[in-house]
Amino acid sequence: MNNLSLPWISVVIPIKDERDNIPLLVSQLLKFFEGRAESVAAPFELILVDDGSTDGSETLLDELVMQSPSVRVIHLDKNHGQTAAFDAGFRQAKGELIATMDGDLQYDPNDFANLLPLVNQFDLVCGQRAARHDNMVRRWSSKIANFVRNWVVHDGISDTGCSLKIFRRAVVERIPLFKNMHRFFPALAQMYGFTVAEIPVQHFPRAHGVSKYGVGNRLFVGLYDLLAVRWMQKRCLNFTMRESNPSRSNECPKSDS
C-alpha cells in the first residue's frame, strides 16, 4: 500500500456490550469525518474493537463493515479490558493521527474539531469533560484518583479518564502498555518527552447500557497501577543519539613511488 492511500486518521473505539449505541455512534463519526477537508485528500478509518461483547454487538459490528469501507472491526477472543482493546486497535491503525473515544455515546465526535488544530503543536491532545454527566460516586472517585495521580506522576492533566484523545502516531508506537495503563496515557507520553495538551469537551448522560467501571475497578485499581507508572518514570530509558558520519574519500591512496 502506498502512502497516498493511507488514512489521515484512525479512530480506535473499544466496544463492550454497546449494541444500542453502536449504530448512532458510527453514523455520527462517519458524518463528522466525511465532512472534513482532510478526507477529500486521504481516507479515514474507524476501528471498532469488540472486547468480548455478549449482547449481540459482534453481529451488528460485522454488518457495519459491509455498509461502509471506512469501518473496520477487530474481535478479541474474550473480554480483556479497555487497555487491551486500545492496544489491539493501535496495532492495526494505519493513520498518522490516531484518535480514541468510548463507545457509550457520552462524547460528541464533533468535539474532535476542537482537538485537531492542537495536533500541529502537541503530540497528544486530550479532552477534558467540562461538565460531567455521571453519578456522584463516579465523579468523586475520579476526582480523588485524578488528584492523587497528579500528586504522584505530575502529568498536569485534570481528567485523564476522558477517552476523547488524538495521538501522533509516534506516541502510540513508543509508549508501553500494560493492563489498565489507558488511564495514564498522558503520563506515559510525557515520560518519553512527548508534549501533551488538554482542552474542554462535552459530556452527555449515558442513554443505553451500563457503565463498565465503578469504585472498585476505577479508584482502587487505578491507585495500585499508579505505583507501577511511578516506577516506570524512575526507570525510563529516554535518550537521543547521533552517529558520527565523517566524510570519506572514495579515492585510492596515492603510491609514494
C-alpha positions as CSV (number, residue, x, y, z in Angstrom):
1,M,0.0,0.0,0.0
2,N,1.5,3.4,-1.0
3,N,1.4,6.4,1.2
4,L,-1.3,8.2,-0.8
5,S,-3.8,5.5,0.1
6,L,-3.0,5.5,3.9
7,P,-5.7,7.0,6.2
8,W,-5.0,10.5,7.5
9,I,-6.6,9.5,10.8
10,S,-7.6,6.2,12.6
11,V,-10.3,6.4,15.3
12,V,-10.0,3.5,17.7
13,I,-13.1,2.7,19.8
14,P,-13.3,-0.2,22.3
15,I,-16.7,-1.8,22.4
16,K,-18.1,-3.9,25.2
17,D,-21.8,-4.6,25.1
18,E,-22.9,-1.4,23.4
19,R,-25.3,-2.8,20.9
20,D,-27.9,0.0,21.3
21,N,-25.3,2.7,21.0
22,I,-23.2,1.5,18.0
23,P,-25.4,2.5,15.1
24,L,-25.8,6.1,16.1
25,L,-22.1,6.3,17.2
26,V,-20.9,5.1,13.8
27,S,-23.4,7.4,12.0
28,Q,-22.1,10.4,13.9
29,L,-18.5,9.6,13.3
30,L,-19.0,9.0,9.6
31,K,-20.9,12.3,9.2
32,F,-18.1,14.2,11.0
33,F,-15.1,12.7,9.2
34,E,-16.7,12.6,5.8
35,G,-17.2,16.4,6.1
36,R,-13.6,17.1,6.9
37,A,-11.4,18.7,4.2
38,E,-8.7,16.2,5.0
39,S,-10.9,13.3,4.0
40,V,-11.0,14.6,0.4
41,A,-7.3,14.1,0.1
42,A,-7.0,10.9,2.0
43,P,-9.3,8.2,3.6
44,F,-10.0,7.8,7.2
45,E,-10.8,4.7,9.2
46,L,-13.0,3.8,12.2
47,I,-11.6,0.8,14.1
48,L,-14.2,-0.7,16.4
49,V,-12.6,-3.3,18.8
50,D,-15.1,-5.8,20.2
51,D,-13.8,-6.6,23.6
52,G,-15.7,-9.8,24.2
53,S,-19.3,-8.4,23.9
54,T,-22.1,-10.8,24.7
55,D,-25.1,-8.6,23.9
56,G,-25.2,-9.1,20.1
57,S,-22.7,-6.3,19.4
58,E,-20.5,-8.7,17.5
59,T,-23.1,-9.4,14.7
60,L,-24.0,-5.8,14.4
61,L,-20.4,-4.7,14.1
62,D,-19.9,-7.2,11.3
63,E,-22.9,-5.8,9.5
64,L,-21.5,-2.2,9.7
65,V,-18.3,-3.4,8.0
66,M,-20.4,-4.4,5.0
67,Q,-22.1,-1.0,4.9
68,S,-19.0,1.3,4.9
69,P,-15.5,0.9,3.6
70,S,-14.3,3.3,6.4
71,V,-15.3,0.9,9.1
72,R,-13.0,-1.9,10.3
73,V,-13.8,-4.3,13.2
74,I,-11.5,-6.3,15.3
75,H,-12.9,-9.1,17.6
76,L,-10.9,-10.1,20.7
77,D,-11.3,-13.7,21.8
78,K,-12.8,-12.6,25.1
79,N,-13.0,-9.6,27.4
80,H,-9.5,-8.3,28.0
81,G,-10.2,-4.8,29.2
82,Q,-10.0,-1.3,27.7
83,T,-6.2,-1.1,27.5
84,A,-6.0,-4.3,25.6
85,A,-8.7,-3.1,23.2
86,F,-6.9,0.2,22.6
87,D,-3.6,-1.7,22.1
88,A,-5.3,-4.0,19.5
89,G,-6.6,-1.0,17.7
90,F,-3.3,0.8,17.8
91,R,-1.6,-2.2,16.3
92,Q,-4.0,-2.2,13.4
93,A,-4.3,1.5,12.9
94,K,-2.7,2.9,9.7
95,G,-3.2,6.7,10.2
96,E,-0.6,9.2,11.0
97,L,-3.0,10.5,13.6
98,I,-4.8,8.1,16.0
99,A,-7.9,9.2,17.8
100,T,-9.7,7.4,20.6
101,M,-13.1,7.6,22.2
102,D,-15.6,5.4,24.1
103,G,-18.5,3.6,22.5
104,D,-21.1,4.7,25.0
105,L,-22.3,7.9,23.2
106,Q,-21.3,10.1,26.1
107,Y,-19.0,12.1,23.8
108,D,-19.7,14.1,20.7
109,P,-17.5,13.3,17.7
110,N,-17.8,17.0,16.6
111,D,-15.5,17.8,19.5
112,F,-12.7,16.3,17.5
113,A,-12.8,19.6,15.6
114,N,-11.5,21.4,18.7
115,L,-8.7,18.9,19.3
116,L,-7.4,18.6,15.7
117,P,-5.9,22.1,15.4
118,L,-3.8,21.5,18.5
119,V,-2.1,18.4,16.9
120,N,0.0,20.9,15.0
121,Q,1.6,22.0,18.3
122,F,1.3,18.9,20.6
123,D,2.0,15.2,20.3
124,L,-1.1,14.2,22.4
125,V,-4.2,16.3,22.7
126,C,-6.7,15.2,25.5
127,G,-10.3,16.1,26.1
128,Q,-11.4,17.3,29.5
129,R,-15.1,16.7,30.4
130,A,-16.1,20.3,31.3
131,A,-19.5,19.2,32.8
132,R,-19.6,15.5,33.6
133,H,-22.9,13.7,33.5
134,D,-22.1,10.7,35.7
135,N,-23.4,9.8,39.1
136,M,-21.9,11.3,42.2
137,V,-19.9,8.2,43.2
138,R,-18.2,8.1,39.8
139,R,-17.5,11.8,39.8
140,W,-15.9,11.8,43.2
141,S,-13.9,8.6,42.7
142,S,-12.5,10.2,39.5
143,K,-11.7,13.5,41.4
144,I,-9.8,11.6,44.1
145,A,-8.0,9.4,41.6
146,N,-7.0,12.4,39.4
147,F,-5.8,14.4,42.4
148,V,-3.6,11.5,43.7
149,R,-2.3,10.7,40.2
150,N,-1.3,14.3,39.6
151,W,0.4,14.4,43.0
152,V,2.5,11.3,42.2
153,V,3.3,11.5,38.5
154,H,2.9,15.2,37.9
155,D,1.3,14.9,34.4
156,G,-0.7,18.2,34.8
157,I,-3.9,16.6,33.4
158,S,-7.1,17.2,35.2
159,D,-9.2,14.5,33.6
160,T,-7.2,11.6,32.3
161,G,-10.3,9.4,32.2
162,C,-11.7,11.3,29.3
163,S,-11.3,8.9,26.3
164,L,-11.5,11.7,23.7
165,K,-7.9,12.0,22.6
166,I,-5.7,12.4,19.5
167,F,-2.2,11.0,19.3
168,R,0.5,11.4,16.8
169,R,1.5,8.0,15.6
170,A,4.9,8.2,17.2
171,V,3.3,8.4,20.6
172,V,1.4,5.1,20.4
173,E,4.4,3.4,18.9
174,R,6.6,4.4,21.8
175,I,4.6,4.2,25.0
176,P,4.5,0.8,26.8
177,L,1.0,-0.6,27.5
178,F,0.0,-3.0,30.3
179,K,-3.3,-3.8,31.8
180,N,-5.2,-0.6,32.9
181,M,-2.5,1.7,31.5
182,H,-5.0,3.6,29.4
183,R,-5.7,5.8,32.4
184,F,-2.1,7.0,32.2
185,F,-1.7,7.8,28.5
186,P,-0.6,11.5,29.2
187,A,2.0,10.5,31.9
188,L,3.4,7.7,29.7
189,A,3.7,10.1,26.7
190,Q,5.4,12.8,28.8
191,M,7.7,10.1,30.2
192,Y,9.2,9.8,26.7
193,G,9.4,13.5,26.0
194,F,6.2,14.0,24.1
195,T,4.1,17.1,24.5
196,V,0.6,17.0,25.9
197,A,-2.3,19.4,25.9
198,E,-5.8,19.3,27.4
199,I,-9.0,21.1,26.1
200,P,-12.6,21.1,27.4
201,V,-15.1,18.8,25.6
202,Q,-18.8,18.0,26.0
203,H,-20.1,15.1,28.0
204,F,-23.5,13.5,28.0
205,P,-25.6,11.1,30.2
206,R,-25.5,7.5,29.2
207,A,-28.7,6.8,27.2
208,H,-28.3,3.0,26.8
209,G,-26.4,0.2,28.5
210,V,-24.5,0.4,31.8
211,S,-21.0,1.6,32.7
212,K,-18.2,-0.9,32.9
213,Y,-16.5,1.0,35.7
214,G,-17.2,1.6,39.4
215,V,-15.2,2.5,42.5
216,G,-13.6,-0.9,42.8
217,N,-12.1,-1.1,39.3
218,R,-11.6,2.7,38.8
219,L,-10.4,4.2,42.1
220,F,-8.6,1.4,44.0
221,V,-7.2,-0.4,40.9
222,G,-6.1,3.0,39.5
223,L,-4.2,3.9,42.7
224,Y,-2.5,0.5,42.6
225,D,-1.4,0.9,39.0
226,L,-0.1,4.4,39.9
227,L,2.8,2.8,41.7
228,A,3.8,0.9,38.5
229,V,3.7,4.2,36.5
230,R,5.8,6.0,39.0
231,W,8.3,3.1,38.9
232,M,8.5,3.3,35.1
233,Q,9.1,7.1,35.3
234,K,12.1,6.5,37.6
235,R,13.5,3.7,35.3
236,C,12.6,5.1,31.9
237,L,15.2,5.0,29.2
238,N,14.7,8.2,27.3
239,F,17.7,9.3,25.2
240,T,18.6,10.8,21.9
241,M,21.6,9.7,19.9
242,R,23.7,10.8,17.0
243,E,26.0,8.7,14.8
244,S,29.3,10.2,13.6
245,N,29.4,10.3,9.9
246,P,32.7,11.9,8.7
247,S,33.1,12.5,5.0
248,R,35.2,9.7,3.5
249,S,37.2,9.9,0.2
250,N,36.4,7.3,-2.3
251,E,39.8,7.8,-4.0
252,C,42.5,5.2,-3.6
253,P,45.6,6.3,-1.6
254,K,48.4,7.5,-3.8
255,S,51.6,5.5,-4.0
256,D,54.8,7.1,-2.8
257,S,56.8,5.5,-5.7
